[in-house]
Amino acid sequence: MSILLAIIAINLFSIAGSLRTEAYLNREKNLCIKYLKHQIDRDILIKRLKIVKQANPSSLCDSILNS
């Protein structure tokens, strides 16, 4: 019984890790959509995505949305 519970616990940790990654990607996509709809400005996007100011947010968002 304890082996079964250990297997279930390992699977739950694996699922949690996958969901965390998916949540991060969805957060980036939502920020890019808001930027492209002019709901947030360039500085907020740069701050929230943690990118350098010299980067081109439009091309970065295009690659994020196409992934």
PEFEN-V519928 format. One record per residue. N is the residue number from 1. RES is the residue in three letters. PSI is psi in degrees with one decimal (NA if undefined). OMEGA is omega in whole degrees, 0 to 359 (NA if undefined). Layout:
((N:RES:PSI:OMEGA) (N:RES:PSI:OMEGA))
This chain:
((1:MET:-41.8:182) (2:SER:-30.2:177) (3:ILE:-40.4:178) (4:LEU:-42.3:178) (5:LEU:-36.7:178) (6:ALA:-40.9:178) (7:ILE:-41.2:178) (8:ILE:-42.1:180) (9:ALA:-42.9:179) (10:ILE:-42.1:178) (11:ASN:-38.5:178) (12:LEU:-39.1:176) (13:PHE:-38.0:178) (14:SER:-43.7:179) (15:ILE:-41.2:179) (16:ALA:-40.2:178) (17:GLY:-40.7:178) (18:SER:-41.8:180) (19:LEU:-35.4:179) (20:ARG:-43.2:178) (21:THR:-44.1:180) (22:GLU:-38.8:179) (23:ALA:-39.7:179) (24:TYR:-43.3:179) (25:LEU:-40.7:178) (26:ASN:-35.4:177) (27:ARG:-43.9:178) (28:GLU:-42.8:180) (29:LYS:-42.4:179) (30:ASN:-41.3:177) (31:LEU:-41.8:180) (32:CYS:-40.0:178) (33:ILE:-43.0:178) (34:LYS:-38.6:179) (35:TYR:-45.1:182) (36:LEU:-23.2:175) (37:LYS:6.7:178) (38:HIS:33.4:176) (39:GLN:-23.7:172) (40:ILE:153.3:182) (41:ASP:175.9:187) (42:ARG:-42.3:183) (43:ASP:-38.6:178) (44:ILE:-41.8:178) (45:LEU:-45.0:180) (46:ILE:-42.2:181) (47:LYS:-44.7:184) (48:ARG:-31.0:177) (49:LEU:-9.4:179) (50:LYS:55.2:178) (51:ILE:166.4:179) (52:VAL:152.8:184) (53:LYS:-21.2:181) (54:GLN:-13.2:181) (55:ALA:151.4:178) (56:ASN:106.7:184) (57:PRO:-32.6:182) (58:SER:-45.5:179) (59:SER:-34.3:177) (60:LEU:-43.9:179) (61:CYS:-36.9:177) (62:ASP:-42.8:180) (63:SER:-35.2:178) (64:ILE:-43.4:182) (65:LEU:-26.3:179) (66:ASN:-9.0:180) (67:SER:NA:NA))
